[in-house]
Amino acid sequence: MHARLLISLVIFACSSLVACSESETHSQTLSQADAGDADAEEVVTEDAADSSDSSVCESKFEGLSPIESSCGWIGERGQLHDVWGSSGSDIYVVGRNGFVTHYDGAVWTQLDLGTHENLWGVWGTASDNVFITGSDWVYRFDGKSWRRQQVEGNGLGWVRGLSACSVFGTGEPGALQHFDGTSWSRFPSPGDPPGGAHPWEFASVWGTSDDDLYLIGNVARMMDGVLTDRGKIAHYDGDKWTEMVEDAGTRLNQLWASAPDDIYAVGGFNSDALILHYDGHAWTPVLADTSWELTSIWGRSASDVYAAGWGRVLHYDGSSWTQVASPPERPIFEGLFGTQDEIWLAADSGIVQLKNDQVSFALRWPMEWSVEAMSGCPGAEPFAVGFASQGGTKSLILRRQAGDWQPMSTSATSFLSGVWCIAPDDVYAVGENSTVLHYDGADWNSVALPTSPGMLGGVWGAAADEVFIVGEGGAVLRGAGDQWEALDTGTDAWLRAVWGTGPDDVFAAGDGVLLHYNGTVWTKEASGQFRGVWGADKDNIFAASQSSVLKREGTSWLQVHTPPYSSLGYPEYRAIFGSSASDFFAVGSSSTMTHFNGMSYETTTDFPVGLKSVWADGPGFALAAGGPFIMRYRCFP
């Protein structure tokens, strides 16, 4: 046990609390679900939900706005944050960039809330009363449709509740928000108010009623010259908050309880982990080790509790905490929820199911995956390539099928930077170490080149026997299969992208140059730092440079759009693609996405990471990617 924990953990006896006797009274009001007697279809929750009053509030959906019809981006893959369900056939998982997926007991189906904001929390009282909280909005489902509202002009960071008439969440530090079944309002809270010197960053709440609440939060403190979060615990008796734990010695993340005399709080920081337990009299540490932070906790009963965090899942059987199976890549678990038969975990690398002590991925998407390029044939499912960094660099090839991205088998170990689909059974991928891979509809196989340029940046094909590959040192190779020739470009610049209208009308973009090939000779047409080139036809060809979008007029290239400066700086475009001259996208650093709709250029800069690739297949559908994130453009609904 940590010495600092013993020194800093301030424990208050129950006798010091005004609400001690009140807690004993409230304990008699716990529902059967709170005591952990739920069956497979009535799920045990950590929220002490006295659902007897839920019917009073379920129908009150005033103040909610319909989700607006619009075209925009939504997260298709990325980090997950929370999980909750009303039964084993009604489970939600939420995450980055508007990602929501629902499980009906058989399959997971992605939902569309019309947003790419980050979604942080999900909780509800029944299948027709579900809350999802995001950075900008709070969404609510009435069993038929999703609607949304803002709380003080913003969204909320998490959501938990006691019943349909008592739901809690928080946005800015120091502001605890409460939903009474009709509207959201500020709830009395401990610590400094928003904007104060030391406001609490509230993290989780549990209670038997609004007059018997336990709340955890964190306050940033300077410790040994480093600003760190220090956990606090307080109790509310309907009149005032009493601080129970002044300094837990580390961060606290979540609460769960089976009864007022059986409450757990989990937390930690980096390699340190902590579980505190309250027995109705005092908070005491029951686990404190150096096996990584714990982020979430949930249980079926006092003797059947699970806690999860960085790379591990723990189980308490009423006598001791032990580690259960965990995926080999050690995901960071951020959300935990269960039914009578299974445990579901929302992780940075996907959705994990724990059943009969066996761990499996329902959806796998490691954060160590990085998508560098995408391509697809019209009307066919696209491909994505990049690299996977866990256990050493490995080639990453993915294919989208029915909205789900699945890894494809390859023995290659190189960073892949370009891909082009000529036909669903004729696809090329290129990358470092002169790597060229070809997909024949069944397998990916290595392709031998007559030279070894090194890093290959892009690939494009006019036909099955007319494929162009570009790379560093001004390298351009033309051919297909095992027949390739190296073309003289007259430059030693690193060429990063290639595209054309035909084998005698090809463009290559790279460091300092934009080249054109007429079937015989390469000619330099522009200078600048170019990262992408694409066109709708011979008269509408565009290039993405580090600072602007350019259009070809004759043999000249004219600047047609410069993105605005944002808080992240001036963006650098890295890719460009579209479905027509009036519908194309340019993506790049500083979280930049620019769309030309035929009339004007619209730029947004609120995406999660620098985007590296974009691909489109007809109006109203496009994909963009960068690092472990994939975004999808669609028109909603």
C-alpha positions as CSV (number, residue, x, y, z in Angstrom):
1,M,0.0,0.0,0.0
2,H,1.3,3.5,-0.8
3,A,2.7,5.4,2.0
4,R,1.4,8.7,0.5
5,L,-2.1,7.2,0.5
6,L,-2.0,6.4,4.2
7,I,-0.7,9.9,4.9
8,S,-3.1,11.9,2.7
9,L,-6.3,9.9,2.9
10,V,-8.5,11.7,5.3
11,I,-11.2,9.4,6.5
12,F,-14.3,10.5,8.2
13,A,-16.3,8.2,10.5
14,C,-20.0,7.9,9.8
15,S,-20.7,9.5,13.1
16,S,-19.3,12.8,11.7
17,L,-21.9,12.9,9.0
18,V,-25.3,14.5,9.4
19,A,-26.8,12.0,7.0
20,C,-25.6,8.8,8.6
21,S,-28.9,7.8,10.1
22,E,-30.6,9.1,7.0
23,S,-28.5,6.8,4.9
24,E,-29.8,3.8,6.9
25,T,-33.4,4.9,6.3
26,H,-32.7,5.4,2.6
27,S,-31.2,1.9,2.3
28,Q,-34.6,0.5,2.8
29,T,-35.8,2.1,-0.4
30,L,-33.4,0.4,-2.7
31,S,-35.1,-1.5,-5.5
32,Q,-34.5,-5.2,-6.3
33,A,-32.3,-4.2,-9.1
34,D,-30.1,-2.2,-6.8
35,A,-29.6,-5.3,-4.6
36,G,-28.3,-7.2,-7.6
37,D,-31.1,-9.7,-8.2
38,A,-31.7,-8.8,-11.8
39,D,-32.0,-11.6,-14.4
40,A,-30.6,-11.5,-17.9
41,E,-33.2,-9.1,-19.1
42,E,-33.3,-6.8,-16.1
43,V,-29.9,-5.4,-15.8
44,V,-28.1,-4.5,-12.6
45,T,-26.8,-0.9,-12.7
46,E,-24.4,1.0,-10.6
47,D,-26.8,3.9,-10.4
48,A,-29.1,2.9,-7.5
49,A,-32.0,3.6,-9.8
50,D,-35.2,3.5,-7.8
51,S,-37.2,3.0,-10.9
52,S,-40.5,3.1,-9.2
53,D,-41.0,6.7,-10.3
54,S,-39.6,6.3,-13.8
55,S,-43.0,6.3,-15.4
56,V,-43.6,9.7,-14.0
57,C,-40.7,11.2,-15.9
58,E,-40.3,9.1,-19.0
59,S,-42.9,11.0,-21.0
60,K,-41.5,14.4,-20.2
61,F,-39.3,15.3,-23.2
62,E,-39.9,19.0,-23.2
63,G,-37.1,21.4,-24.4
64,L,-35.6,18.9,-26.8
65,S,-34.9,19.8,-30.4
66,P,-35.1,17.4,-33.4
67,I,-31.7,16.4,-34.8
68,E,-31.3,18.7,-37.8
69,S,-31.2,17.3,-41.3
70,S,-27.8,18.1,-42.8
71,C,-24.8,16.8,-44.6
72,G,-21.7,16.3,-42.4
73,W,-19.1,14.0,-40.9
74,I,-19.5,11.3,-38.3
75,G,-16.9,9.1,-36.6
76,E,-16.8,5.6,-38.1
77,R,-13.8,4.2,-36.0
78,G,-12.0,5.6,-33.1
79,Q,-11.6,5.6,-29.3
80,L,-14.6,4.5,-27.2
81,H,-15.6,6.0,-23.9
82,D,-18.7,4.5,-22.2
83,V,-21.2,1.6,-22.3
84,W,-24.7,1.1,-20.8
85,G,-27.7,-1.0,-21.5
86,S,-31.2,-1.7,-20.2
87,S,-30.9,-5.4,-21.0
88,G,-28.7,-7.9,-22.7
89,S,-30.4,-7.1,-26.0
90,D,-30.3,-3.3,-25.6
91,I,-26.7,-2.0,-25.1
92,Y,-25.1,1.3,-26.3
93,V,-21.5,2.2,-26.7
94,V,-20.3,5.8,-27.4
95,G,-17.0,7.3,-28.3
96,R,-15.0,9.9,-30.3
97,N,-16.4,11.9,-33.2
98,G,-20.1,11.1,-32.7
99,F,-19.6,7.3,-32.7
100,V,-22.6,5.4,-31.3
101,T,-23.3,1.7,-31.8
102,H,-26.2,-0.3,-30.5
103,Y,-26.4,-4.1,-29.7
104,D,-29.8,-5.8,-30.0
105,G,-28.6,-9.2,-28.6
106,A,-27.3,-10.4,-32.0
107,V,-25.5,-7.6,-33.9
108,W,-24.0,-4.2,-33.3
109,T,-25.4,-1.4,-35.5
110,Q,-23.9,2.0,-35.8
111,L,-26.3,4.9,-35.1
112,D,-26.2,8.4,-36.5
113,L,-26.9,11.3,-34.1
114,G,-26.0,13.9,-36.8
115,T,-22.8,15.0,-35.2
116,H,-19.1,14.4,-35.1
117,E,-18.6,15.9,-31.6
118,N,-17.0,13.6,-29.0
119,L,-19.5,11.6,-27.0
120,W,-18.5,10.9,-23.5
121,G,-21.3,9.2,-21.6
122,V,-24.4,7.0,-21.9
123,W,-26.9,6.0,-19.3
124,G,-30.7,5.5,-19.0
125,T,-33.5,4.0,-16.9
126,A,-35.2,1.9,-19.7
127,S,-35.0,1.2,-23.4
128,D,-37.2,4.3,-24.0
129,N,-35.3,6.7,-21.8
130,V,-31.7,6.9,-22.7
131,F,-29.2,9.8,-22.3
132,I,-26.0,10.3,-24.3
133,T,-23.8,13.2,-23.5
134,G,-21.4,15.0,-25.8
135,S,-19.1,18.0,-26.0
136,D,-21.9,20.2,-27.4
137,W,-25.2,18.5,-26.8
138,V,-27.1,16.1,-24.6
139,Y,-29.1,13.5,-26.6
140,R,-32.2,11.6,-25.4
141,F,-34.0,8.6,-26.8
142,D,-37.7,8.1,-26.2
143,G,-37.9,4.7,-27.7
144,K,-38.7,6.1,-31.2
145,S,-36.4,8.9,-32.0
146,W,-33.3,10.8,-30.7
147,R,-33.6,14.5,-29.8
148,R,-31.1,16.9,-28.2
149,Q,-30.7,19.8,-25.9
150,Q,-27.9,21.9,-24.5
151,V,-27.2,22.5,-20.8
152,E,-26.1,26.1,-20.2
153,G,-25.1,26.2,-23.9
154,N,-23.0,23.1,-23.8
155,G,-23.0,19.4,-23.5
156,L,-21.9,17.2,-20.6
157,G,-18.8,15.1,-19.9
158,W,-20.6,12.2,-18.3
159,V,-24.1,11.1,-17.2
160,R,-25.3,8.9,-14.3
161,G,-28.6,8.9,-12.4
162,L,-30.7,7.6,-9.6
163,S,-34.0,7.5,-11.6
164,A,-35.7,9.1,-14.5
165,C,-36.4,12.0,-12.2
166,S,-32.8,12.4,-11.0
167,V,-30.0,12.4,-13.5
168,F,-26.6,14.0,-13.0
169,G,-23.8,15.2,-15.2
170,T,-21.2,17.8,-15.4
171,G,-19.6,20.1,-18.0
172,E,-17.2,22.7,-16.8
173,P,-15.4,22.1,-13.5
174,G,-17.4,23.1,-10.4
175,A,-20.8,22.9,-12.1
176,L,-22.9,19.8,-11.2
177,Q,-25.9,19.6,-13.4
178,H,-29.2,17.8,-12.4
179,F,-32.1,16.7,-14.6
180,D,-35.4,16.4,-12.6
181,G,-37.4,14.7,-15.3
182,T,-38.2,17.9,-17.2
183,S,-35.2,20.2,-17.3
184,W,-31.6,20.5,-16.4
185,S,-30.4,23.0,-13.7
186,R,-27.4,23.6,-11.4
187,F,-27.3,21.3,-8.4
188,P,-25.6,22.4,-5.1
189,S,-22.1,21.1,-5.2
190,P,-18.9,21.0,-3.0
191,G,-15.8,23.0,-3.8
192,D,-15.2,26.2,-5.5
193,P,-17.7,27.4,-8.2
194,P,-16.8,27.5,-11.9
195,G,-14.0,29.9,-12.5
196,G,-12.9,29.6,-8.8
197,A,-9.4,28.8,-7.6
198,H,-9.9,25.1,-7.1
199,P,-13.2,23.8,-8.5
200,W,-13.9,20.1,-8.4
201,E,-13.8,18.2,-11.7
202,F,-16.8,16.0,-10.8
203,A,-16.4,12.4,-12.0
204,S,-19.3,10.2,-10.7
205,V,-22.3,10.1,-8.4
206,W,-24.3,7.5,-6.5
207,G,-27.1,7.7,-4.1
208,T,-30.4,6.6,-2.8
209,S,-32.2,9.9,-3.4
210,D,-31.4,13.6,-4.0
211,D,-31.0,13.9,-0.2
212,D,-28.5,11.1,0.1
213,L,-25.7,11.5,-2.5
214,Y,-22.1,10.4,-2.7
215,L,-19.9,12.3,-5.2
216,I,-16.3,12.0,-6.3
217,G,-14.3,14.6,-8.1
218,N,-10.7,15.7,-8.6
219,V,-8.9,18.9,-7.9
220,A,-5.7,19.9,-9.7
221,R,-2.8,20.4,-7.3
222,M,0.9,21.1,-7.7
223,M,2.8,18.1,-6.3
224,D,6.6,18.0,-6.5
225,G,6.4,20.6,-9.3
226,V,3.9,18.6,-11.3
227,L,0.2,19.5,-11.7
228,T,-1.7,16.4,-10.8
229,D,-5.4,15.4,-10.1
230,R,-6.2,14.5,-6.5
231,G,-9.4,12.8,-5.7
232,K,-12.1,13.9,-3.3
233,I,-15.3,12.3,-1.9
234,A,-18.2,14.2,-0.5
235,H,-21.7,13.3,0.8
236,Y,-24.9,15.4,0.5
237,D,-27.7,15.2,3.0
238,G,-30.2,17.4,1.2
239,D,-28.9,20.5,3.1
240,K,-25.1,20.6,2.8
241,W,-22.1,18.7,1.4
242,T,-19.7,17.1,3.9
243,E,-16.2,16.3,2.6
244,M,-15.5,12.7,3.5
245,V,-12.1,12.2,1.7
246,E,-10.0,15.4,1.4
247,D,-7.2,13.8,-0.6
248,A,-7.3,10.3,-2.0
249,G,-3.7,10.5,-3.0
250,T,-4.5,10.1,-6.7
251,R,-7.3,10.6,-9.2
252,L,-10.7,9.1,-8.7
253,N,-12.7,8.1,-11.7
254,Q,-16.0,6.2,-10.9
255,L,-18.3,5.1,-8.1
256,W,-20.4,2.0,-7.8
257,A,-22.4,0.6,-4.8
258,S,-24.7,-2.2,-3.9
259,A,-26.0,-0.4,-0.8
260,P,-25.2,2.7,1.3
261,D,-22.8,0.6,3.4
262,D,-21.1,-1.0,0.4
263,I,-19.7,1.8,-1.9
264,Y,-16.6,1.6,-4.1
265,A,-14.5,4.3,-5.8
266,V,-11.8,3.5,-8.3
267,G,-9.0,5.5,-9.7
268,G,-5.2,5.9,-9.9
269,F,-2.8,7.7,-12.2
270,N,-0.6,6.1,-14.8
271,S,0.9,3.0,-13.2
272,D,-0.8,3.5,-9.8
273,A,-4.2,2.0,-9.1
274,L,-6.6,2.5,-6.2
275,I,-9.9,1.1,-5.0
276,L,-11.5,2.7,-1.9
277,H,-14.4,1.0,-0.1
278,Y,-17.0,2.6,2.2
279,D,-18.7,0.3,4.8
280,G,-21.1,2.9,6.1
281,H,-18.5,4.2,8.7
282,A,-15.2,4.9,6.9
283,W,-13.5,4.9,3.5
284,T,-10.6,2.5,3.4
285,P,-8.3,1.4,0.6
286,V,-8.9,-2.2,-0.4
287,L,-6.5,-2.2,-3.3
288,A,-3.5,0.0,-4.0
289,D,-0.9,-1.3,-6.4
290,T,1.3,-0.3,-9.4
291,S,-0.5,-2.3,-12.0
292,W,-2.0,0.7,-13.8
293,E,-5.0,3.1,-13.3
294,L,-8.5,1.9,-12.9
295,T,-11.2,3.8,-14.7
296,S,-14.5,2.1,-14.2
297,I,-16.4,-0.2,-11.9
298,W,-19.7,-2.2,-12.0
299,G,-21.2,-5.1,-10.1
300,R,-24.1,-7.5,-9.9
301,S,-24.0,-7.7,-6.1
302,A,-21.8,-7.1,-3.1
303,S,-19.9,-10.3,-3.9
304,D,-19.7,-10.0,-7.7
305,V,-18.0,-6.7,-8.7
306,Y,-15.8,-5.9,-11.7
307,A,-13.3,-3.0,-12.0
308,A,-11.3,-2.2,-15.2
309,G,-8.7,0.2,-16.4
310,W,-5.4,0.2,-18.2
311,G,-4.9,-3.2,-19.6
312,R,-6.7,-5.3,-17.0
313,V,-10.1,-6.4,-15.5
314,L,-10.4,-7.2,-11.8
315,H,-13.1,-9.3,-10.1
316,Y,-14.2,-9.2,-6.5
317,D,-15.9,-12.4,-5.2
318,G,-16.8,-11.1,-1.8
319,S,-13.4,-11.9,-0.3
320,S,-10.6,-10.7,-2.6
321,W,-9.8,-8.9,-5.9
322,T,-8.3,-11.1,-8.6
323,Q,-7.4,-10.3,-12.2
324,V,-9.4,-12.0,-14.9
325,A,-8.5,-12.6,-18.6
326,S,-7.5,-9.6,-20.7
327,P,-6.8,-9.2,-24.4
328,P,-3.1,-9.5,-25.2
329,E,-2.8,-6.0,-26.5
330,R,-3.8,-4.6,-23.1
331,P,-6.5,-2.0,-24.1
332,I,-7.4,0.9,-22.0
333,F,-10.9,0.2,-20.7
334,E,-12.9,3.4,-20.2
335,G,-16.4,2.0,-19.6
336,L,-17.8,-1.1,-17.9
337,F,-21.3,-2.6,-17.8
338,G,-22.8,-6.0,-17.5
339,T,-25.8,-8.2,-17.5
340,Q,-26.4,-11.4,-15.6
341,D,-24.4,-13.4,-18.1
342,E,-21.7,-11.2,-19.5
343,I,-19.6,-8.0,-19.1
344,W,-19.2,-5.4,-21.8
345,L,-16.3,-3.0,-21.9
346,A,-15.7,0.1,-23.9
347,A,-12.0,0.5,-24.7
348,D,-9.7,2.6,-26.7
349,S,-9.2,-0.4,-29.0
350,G,-12.8,-1.6,-29.4
351,I,-15.7,-3.3,-27.6
352,V,-14.7,-6.2,-25.4
353,Q,-17.0,-8.9,-24.2
354,L,-16.2,-10.9,-21.0
355,K,-18.2,-14.1,-20.7
356,N,-17.4,-17.3,-18.8
357,D,-14.0,-15.8,-18.0
358,Q,-13.2,-15.6,-21.7
359,V,-12.4,-12.3,-23.4
360,S,-13.2,-11.5,-27.0
361,F,-13.6,-8.4,-29.2
362,A,-17.0,-7.6,-30.5
363,L,-15.4,-4.7,-32.4
364,R,-11.6,-4.4,-32.6
365,W,-9.9,-1.1,-33.5
366,P,-6.5,-0.7,-31.8
367,M,-5.2,2.8,-31.3
368,E,-1.8,1.5,-32.6
369,W,-3.3,1.3,-36.1
370,S,-2.6,4.3,-38.3
371,V,-4.5,4.8,-41.6
372,E,-2.5,6.6,-44.2
373,A,-4.4,6.2,-47.4
374,M,-7.8,5.0,-48.8
375,S,-9.2,4.0,-52.1
376,G,-12.1,2.1,-53.6
377,C,-13.7,1.3,-56.9
378,P,-17.0,3.0,-57.7
379,G,-19.8,1.2,-56.0
380,A,-17.5,-1.2,-54.2
381,E,-16.3,-1.4,-50.7
382,P,-13.1,0.7,-50.2
383,F,-9.6,-0.3,-48.9
384,A,-7.5,1.5,-46.3
385,V,-3.7,1.0,-45.7
386,G,-1.2,2.2,-43.2
387,F,0.7,0.5,-40.4
388,A,0.2,-1.2,-37.0
389,S,2.8,-0.3,-34.4
390,Q,2.1,-2.9,-31.7
391,G,5.0,-5.4,-31.4
392,G,7.0,-3.7,-34.1
393,T,5.8,-2.1,-37.4
394,K,3.5,-4.2,-39.5
395,S,1.7,-3.4,-42.7
396,L,-2.0,-2.6,-42.1
397,I,-4.6,-3.3,-44.8
398,L,-8.3,-2.9,-44.0
399,R,-11.4,-3.4,-46.1
400,R,-14.8,-1.9,-45.3
401,Q,-17.6,-4.4,-45.5
402,A,-21.2,-3.5,-44.7
403,G,-20.0,-0.5,-42.6
404,D,-17.5,-2.6,-40.7
405,W,-13.7,-2.4,-41.2
406,Q,-11.9,-5.7,-41.1
407,P,-8.1,-6.3,-41.3
408,M,-6.8,-8.3,-44.2
409,S,-4.0,-10.8,-44.0
410,T,-0.6,-9.8,-45.2
411,S,3.0,-10.9,-44.3
412,A,4.4,-7.5,-45.2
413,T,6.0,-5.4,-42.4
414,S,6.4,-2.1,-44.2
415,F,4.7,1.2,-43.6
416,L,2.1,1.5,-46.4
417,S,1.4,5.0,-47.8
418,G,-0.7,4.6,-50.9
419,V,-3.5,2.4,-52.3
420,W,-5.5,2.3,-55.6
421,C,-8.4,0.2,-56.6
422,I,-8.6,-0.6,-60.3
423,A,-11.2,-3.4,-59.8
424,P,-12.3,-5.2,-56.6
425,D,-9.9,-8.0,-57.6
426,D,-7.1,-5.7,-58.8
427,V,-5.8,-3.5,-56.1
428,Y,-2.3,-2.1,-55.5
429,A,-0.8,-0.8,-52.2
430,V,2.7,0.8,-51.9
431,G,5.0,1.9,-49.1
432,E,8.4,2.1,-47.6
433,N,11.4,-0.2,-48.6
434,S,10.1,-0.2,-52.2
435,T,7.1,-2.3,-51.1
436,V,4.4,-3.0,-53.7
437,L,1.5,-5.4,-52.8
438,H,-1.2,-6.6,-55.2
439,Y,-4.6,-8.0,-54.3
440,D,-6.2,-10.4,-56.7
441,G,-9.5,-10.8,-55.0
442,A,-8.2,-13.5,-52.6
443,D,-4.7,-12.7,-51.4
444,W,-2.2,-9.9,-51.1
445,N,1.1,-10.7,-52.8
446,S,4.4,-8.9,-53.1
447,V,5.4,-7.4,-56.5
448,A,9.0,-7.2,-57.6
449,L,10.2,-3.9,-59.1
450,P,13.2,-3.4,-61.5
451,T,14.6,-0.7,-59.1
452,S,14.5,0.0,-55.4
453,P,13.5,3.7,-55.0
454,G,13.0,3.3,-51.3
455,M,9.9,5.1,-50.0
456,L,7.0,4.9,-52.4
457,G,4.3,7.6,-51.8
458,G,1.4,7.0,-54.1
459,V,-0.2,4.7,-56.7
460,W,-2.8,5.2,-59.4
461,G,-4.0,3.1,-62.3
462,A,-5.6,4.0,-65.6
463,A,-6.3,0.3,-66.4
464,A,-5.2,-3.1,-65.3
465,D,-2.0,-2.9,-67.4
466,E,-1.4,0.8,-66.8
467,V,-0.4,1.5,-63.2
468,F,1.8,4.4,-62.1
469,I,3.8,4.3,-58.8
470,V,5.7,7.4,-57.5
471,G,8.2,7.7,-54.7
472,E,11.3,9.5,-53.4
473,G,14.2,10.5,-55.6
474,G,11.7,11.5,-58.4
475,A,10.9,7.8,-59.0
476,V,8.0,6.9,-61.3
477,L,7.3,3.3,-62.3
478,R,4.8,2.3,-65.0
479,G,3.4,-1.2,-65.6
480,A,1.5,-3.9,-63.9
481,G,2.0,-7.4,-62.5
482,D,5.7,-8.4,-63.0
483,Q,6.3,-6.0,-65.9
484,W,7.5,-2.5,-64.8
485,E,9.6,0.2,-66.3
486,A,11.2,3.2,-64.6
487,L,10.4,6.6,-66.1
488,D,12.8,9.5,-66.2
489,T,11.1,12.5,-64.5
490,G,14.1,14.9,-64.6
491,T,13.8,15.5,-60.8
492,D,15.1,13.9,-57.6
493,A,12.2,15.3,-55.6
494,W,10.2,13.1,-53.3
495,L,6.9,12.4,-55.2
496,R,4.0,11.7,-52.8
497,A,0.9,11.4,-55.0
498,V,-0.1,10.5,-58.5
499,W,-3.4,10.7,-60.5
500,G,-4.5,11.0,-64.1
501,T,-7.3,11.0,-66.6
502,G,-5.5,8.4,-68.7
503,P,-2.0,6.9,-69.4
504,D,-1.0,9.9,-71.5
505,D,-2.4,12.5,-69.0
506,V,-0.8,11.8,-65.6
507,F,0.1,14.2,-62.7
508,A,2.6,13.6,-59.9
509,A,2.8,15.9,-56.8
510,G,5.6,16.1,-54.4
511,D,8.2,18.2,-52.6
512,G,8.8,21.3,-54.6
513,V,7.2,20.1,-57.8
514,L,4.0,19.3,-59.7
515,L,4.7,17.3,-62.8
516,H,2.6,16.3,-65.9
517,Y,3.2,13.3,-68.1
518,N,1.8,13.3,-71.7
519,G,2.6,9.7,-72.4
520,T,6.2,10.5,-73.5
521,V,7.8,13.0,-71.3
522,W,7.4,14.5,-67.8
523,T,7.2,18.3,-67.5
524,K,7.3,20.5,-64.4
525,E,4.2,22.7,-64.3
526,A,4.4,24.2,-60.8
527,S,6.6,24.7,-57.8
528,G,5.5,24.3,-54.2
529,Q,5.0,21.7,-51.5
530,F,2.3,19.5,-53.0
531,R,0.8,16.5,-51.2
532,G,-2.2,15.5,-53.4
533,V,-3.6,15.7,-56.9
534,W,-7.0,14.7,-58.2
535,G,-9.5,15.6,-60.9
536,A,-13.0,15.1,-62.0
537,D,-12.1,15.3,-65.7
538,K,-9.5,17.0,-68.0
539,D,-10.9,20.4,-67.4
540,N,-11.2,20.1,-63.6
541,I,-8.0,19.0,-62.0
542,F,-7.0,20.1,-58.5
543,A,-3.9,19.9,-56.3
544,A,-3.5,20.1,-52.6
545,S,-0.5,22.0,-51.4
546,Q,0.6,22.7,-47.8
547,S,-1.2,26.0,-47.8
548,S,-3.9,26.0,-50.5
549,V,-6.0,24.3,-53.1
550,L,-5.0,25.0,-56.7
551,K,-6.8,24.4,-60.0
552,R,-5.2,23.7,-63.4
553,E,-5.9,26.3,-66.1
554,G,-4.2,25.3,-69.3
555,T,-0.7,24.4,-68.0
556,S,-0.8,26.9,-65.2
557,W,-2.0,26.2,-61.6
558,L,-4.1,28.9,-59.9
559,Q,-4.8,29.2,-56.2
560,V,-8.6,28.8,-55.7
561,H,-8.8,28.4,-51.9
562,T,-6.7,29.2,-48.9
563,P,-8.0,27.8,-45.6
564,P,-8.5,30.3,-42.7
565,Y,-6.2,30.4,-39.7
566,S,-7.4,28.5,-36.7
567,S,-6.4,28.1,-33.1
568,L,-4.3,25.2,-34.3
569,G,-2.4,27.3,-36.9
570,Y,-2.5,27.3,-40.6
571,P,-3.4,23.9,-42.0
572,E,-1.3,21.9,-44.4
573,Y,-3.3,19.9,-46.9
574,R,-2.2,16.3,-47.4
575,A,-4.8,14.8,-49.7
576,I,-7.6,15.7,-52.1
577,F,-10.4,13.6,-53.7
578,G,-14.0,13.9,-54.7
579,S,-16.9,12.6,-56.7
580,S,-17.2,15.5,-59.1
581,A,-16.0,19.0,-59.9
582,S,-18.8,20.4,-57.6
583,D,-18.2,17.9,-54.7
584,F,-14.6,17.3,-53.5
585,F,-12.7,17.4,-50.2
586,A,-9.2,18.4,-49.1
587,V,-7.9,17.3,-45.8
588,G,-4.8,18.0,-43.7
589,S,-3.1,19.0,-40.5
590,S,-4.6,21.1,-37.8
591,S,-7.7,18.9,-37.9
592,T,-8.7,20.5,-41.2
593,M,-11.4,19.4,-43.6
594,T,-12.4,21.5,-46.6
595,H,-15.4,20.8,-48.8
596,F,-16.2,22.4,-52.1
597,N,-19.9,22.1,-52.8
598,G,-19.9,23.7,-56.3
599,M,-20.5,27.1,-54.9
600,S,-18.1,27.7,-52.1
601,Y,-15.4,26.2,-49.9
602,E,-16.3,25.3,-46.4
603,T,-13.6,24.5,-43.9
604,T,-13.9,23.0,-40.4
605,T,-11.1,22.4,-38.0
606,D,-12.7,20.5,-35.1
607,F,-11.6,17.0,-36.1
608,P,-9.6,14.8,-33.7
609,V,-6.2,14.5,-35.5
610,G,-4.4,15.6,-38.6
611,L,-6.2,13.9,-41.5
612,K,-4.0,12.2,-44.1
613,S,-6.4,10.7,-46.6
614,V,-9.8,11.2,-48.2
615,W,-11.9,9.2,-50.7
616,A,-15.3,9.7,-52.1
617,D,-17.9,7.6,-53.9
618,G,-20.7,9.7,-55.3
619,P,-22.4,12.7,-53.8
620,G,-23.2,12.4,-50.1
621,F,-20.6,9.7,-49.3
622,A,-16.9,10.2,-48.4
623,L,-14.3,8.8,-46.0
624,A,-11.4,10.5,-44.3
625,A,-8.7,9.1,-42.1
626,G,-5.7,10.0,-40.0
627,G,-4.0,7.9,-37.4
628,P,-6.5,5.5,-35.7
629,F,-9.5,7.6,-36.7
630,I,-11.9,7.2,-39.7
631,M,-14.6,9.7,-40.5
632,R,-17.6,9.3,-42.8
633,Y,-19.4,12.0,-44.7
634,R,-23.1,11.5,-45.2
635,C,-26.3,13.4,-45.5
636,F,-28.5,13.0,-42.4
637,P,-31.0,11.5,-42.1
